[in-house]
Amino acid sequence: MYNPVRLHFGRDVIKGLGKAVSEFGNKVLLVYGGGSIMKNGIYDQVINQLNAAGMTVWKYGGIRPNPVIEDVDTATALGRLNQVDVIVAVGGGSVIDSAKVISITIPYHGTGWDFYAGRHKPVSAVPLIAVLTLAATGTEMNPFAVVQNRATMQKLGLRNDLMYPRHSFLDPSYTFSVSREYTAYGIADLMAHCLEAYFDDGDASLSDRFVFSILQEAIDYGPPLLDHLSDYDLRARIMVAATAALNRIMTMNGRKNAGDWGVHAIGHVLSLLYDLPHGASLSIAFPAWLKLQAERIPDRIAFLGKHVFGVTTPAETITSLESFFTAIGCPVRLSQAGIGEDKKEEILRVMILNQVGGNYHKLSVGDYSRIIALCS
């Protein structure tokens, strides 16, 4: 078990940003997304901290919700040109994931996609500090990064210990401005991370209990949060749950592959093709995947249902999960996301191209067709 991230959690923790950045130098590449941090004041707070610490700052904004390798490479060039000492990423999963790849690409002097294509392995990284504004992916405390390449029609994940942030700053109030819709997608995302760990190979009862507890946090506190988006305590509970779901400490011990991740592979195809929000792609894909697996791993699915939803059968478990996603406003069918029947062949083609499947539960081309039908 390894996790080197120093996590700063609570109201006004941003006041420690300047000191943390100063550990690594005084030339900063600031990476962020769209204009929301300008409107809600987070950008000003970050800049004030960096200025007070005497930092020289170069800025790269506009990281997209489904991050692309072109942004990574453009920001990398800016960082290289100015020989930055540290990267500060302000945003959600897309921004921080992009910054992770930027951090390992600056010293490499190549393109970030080389790491995803297996042409090169990272050997060093520019230190990264994360300021989280969306509770969902757990990227603030893990070594994973997902980006997409439209030229090759691939959306892939990468894991490397060099991509752990050195510090992560989590202030629940920084998520107040996240819309109800995207708050719900974040809840679906954190739940999917727990489920990916749970459905891996390995008998690990304590890890199972962590999974059940994190899922219960989402179920108990997610719906009231959606009705009270500026409730600090509810935001804090969901933020902690999202971090715990994928920080490689609680849910993955005793698992052979650190998670199955087959459902994420399905979701990546939907996001790649239709720019679907990540959490929405997972709320569509997971019930369909479970229906496919109901006859293959019925006991495992039923055990989840017993401990999380108080039901006894695989069918009841799947219905319960699907009903929860529906209740919080997440799509569970392709049609609910505006993806019509005429897209089935396109989805199948890109699933085949990306060799979609899990680390433990392998999927055949026939399985792809069944999953697409179950999503429709």
Number of C-alpha atoms within 10 A of each C-alpha: 7 9 15 13 17 16 15 17 16 13 15 15 16 20 14 12 24 20 13 17 25 17 11 17 15 17 21 24 27 23 24 26 20 13 11 15 19 11 10 14 11 18 17 13 17 20 16 15 19 23 13 11 16 14 17 13 19 16 14 19 16 13 22 14 17 20 24 20 21 17 19 27 20 13 26 27 18 16 27 17 10 13 15 22 19 24 28 26 29 26 27 24 26 25 29 33 28 28 32 31 30 31 28 24 28 25 17 19 11 14 20 24 21 14 18 21 11 8 8 14 13 18 11 14 20 24 23 27 27 29 26 25 25 25 32 32 32 27 28 33 26 25 23 23 24 23 26 22 16 13 7 9 14 19 24 18 16 16 14 17 14 20 28 27 29 20 22 27 24 27 22 27 18 23 23 19 16 17 12 17 13 20 26 24 26 29 29 31 25 26 29 25 26 27 23 24 28 28 21 22 17 17 13 14 12 14 21 23 17 19 27 22 17 25 25 17 18 22 21 14 17 23 17 13 21 20 10 14 18 17 15 18 13 19 26 21 19 26 27 18 24 31 21 23 29 29 22 20 16 19 28 27 20 17 18 15 16 20 25 24 24 23 26 25 21 27 25 30 27 25 20 23 16 14 13 20 19 25 27 28 29 30 29 29 28 26 25 24 21 22 20 17 16 19 11 12 14 15 14 14 24 22 18 24 23 16 17 20 19 14 18 16 18 24 16 17 24 24 16 18 22 20 15 17 23 14 12 20 19 25 22 25 24 22 13 14 16 11 15 12 12 8 12 16 12 11 20 19 14 18 22 15 13 18 15 23 22 20 16 16 17 11 16 13 15 9 15 22 16 16 22 22 14 19 21 17
